[in-house]
Amino acid sequence: MESKEQRKEELYSQAIPAGKRKYFFDVKETRGGDKFITITESRKLFDNNTGEVYYEKNKMFLYKEDFDKFRQGLENAFSFIQTGIEPPPVVVEDNYRGGDTDSKLDDIDFKF
């Protein structure tokens, strides 16, 4: 059986507190040596029925082949918020799926 060190599963982790939310940026590595990022949003919630505090988590996986597209999409969103000017869309060359390239998010693998 492989140990965690042999799998090199988690290489880096950073938590960003933001009020009732916390964001986690984790760099992991597949057994094949490919690095990817998981972005997790953890929200602190209160159950009025039980009186207990619990955490709701949403997770997204971002693979290295999508880093540039994701970065550009995020930068475009930030730019629009700051300037009010709509930036040009992210250009995606979609060779492996043979699909339509109009959607900015087609190649980003969101898993919740």
C-alpha positions as CSV (number, residue, x, y, z in Angstrom):
1,M,0.0,0.0,0.0
2,E,1.3,3.5,-0.9
3,S,1.9,6.0,1.8
4,K,0.9,9.6,1.4
5,E,4.5,10.6,0.8
6,Q,4.7,8.2,-2.1
7,R,1.6,9.6,-3.7
8,K,2.7,13.2,-3.1
9,E,-1.0,14.0,-2.9
10,E,-1.0,17.4,-1.2
11,L,2.0,19.7,-1.9
12,Y,0.8,23.1,-0.7
13,S,-2.2,24.6,1.2
14,Q,-3.3,28.1,2.0
15,A,-6.4,29.2,3.9
16,I,-7.8,32.6,3.4
17,P,-10.3,33.7,6.2
18,A,-13.1,36.0,4.9
19,G,-15.8,36.6,7.5
20,K,-18.1,33.6,7.7
21,R,-16.3,32.0,4.8
22,K,-12.9,30.6,4.4
23,Y,-11.2,29.8,1.1
24,F,-8.7,27.0,0.8
25,F,-6.2,26.8,-2.1
26,D,-4.6,23.4,-2.2
27,V,-2.0,22.2,-4.7
28,K,-2.1,18.4,-5.2
29,E,-0.4,15.9,-7.5
30,T,-1.9,12.9,-9.2
31,R,-0.1,9.6,-9.0
32,G,1.0,10.3,-12.6
33,G,2.8,13.5,-11.4
34,D,0.4,16.1,-12.8
35,K,-0.3,19.0,-10.5
36,F,-3.7,20.5,-10.0
37,I,-5.4,23.0,-7.7
38,T,-8.5,22.5,-5.5
39,I,-10.3,25.6,-4.4
40,T,-12.7,25.1,-1.5
41,E,-15.1,27.5,-0.1
42,S,-16.2,26.7,3.5
43,R,-19.1,28.6,4.9
44,K,-20.0,28.6,8.6
45,L,-23.8,28.2,9.0
46,F,-26.2,27.9,11.9
47,D,-29.1,25.3,12.0
48,N,-32.0,27.1,13.7
49,N,-33.8,23.7,14.3
50,T,-30.9,22.1,16.2
51,G,-29.0,25.1,17.4
52,E,-25.8,23.7,16.0
53,V,-23.1,25.3,13.9
54,Y,-22.0,23.4,10.8
55,Y,-19.9,24.0,7.7
56,E,-21.0,23.8,4.1
57,K,-18.2,23.2,1.6
58,N,-18.0,23.7,-2.1
59,K,-15.0,22.4,-4.0
60,M,-13.6,23.1,-7.5
61,F,-10.8,21.2,-9.3
62,L,-8.6,23.2,-11.6
63,Y,-6.2,21.3,-13.8
64,K,-3.0,22.7,-15.2
65,E,-4.1,22.6,-18.8
66,D,-6.8,25.1,-17.8
67,F,-4.7,27.5,-15.6
68,D,-4.2,30.2,-18.3
69,K,-7.8,30.2,-19.4
70,F,-9.0,30.3,-15.8
71,R,-6.6,33.1,-14.9
72,Q,-7.7,35.2,-17.9
73,G,-11.4,34.7,-17.1
74,L,-10.8,35.7,-13.5
75,E,-8.7,38.7,-14.6
76,N,-11.5,39.7,-17.0
77,A,-14.1,39.5,-14.3
78,F,-11.9,41.7,-12.0
79,S,-11.3,44.2,-14.8
80,F,-15.0,44.5,-15.5
81,I,-15.8,45.1,-11.8
82,Q,-13.1,47.8,-11.6
83,T,-13.8,49.5,-15.0
84,G,-17.3,48.6,-16.0
85,I,-15.9,47.8,-19.5
86,E,-16.5,44.4,-20.8
87,P,-13.2,42.7,-21.8
88,P,-12.8,40.5,-24.9
89,P,-13.8,36.9,-24.3
90,V,-11.2,34.3,-23.5
91,V,-10.1,32.6,-26.7
92,V,-10.2,28.8,-26.2
93,E,-8.8,26.4,-28.7
94,D,-10.8,23.3,-28.1
95,N,-8.9,20.6,-29.9
96,Y,-9.5,17.5,-27.7
97,R,-13.2,17.8,-27.4
98,G,-14.1,18.9,-30.9
99,G,-16.8,21.0,-29.4
100,D,-17.9,24.6,-29.6
101,T,-15.5,27.2,-28.5
102,D,-17.9,30.0,-27.7
103,S,-18.3,29.2,-24.0
104,K,-15.5,30.6,-21.8
105,L,-16.1,27.9,-19.2
106,D,-16.4,24.7,-21.3
107,D,-13.0,23.4,-20.6
108,I,-12.9,24.2,-16.8
109,D,-13.8,21.1,-14.8
110,F,-16.0,22.3,-11.9
111,K,-16.9,19.5,-9.5
112,F,-19.1,20.2,-6.5
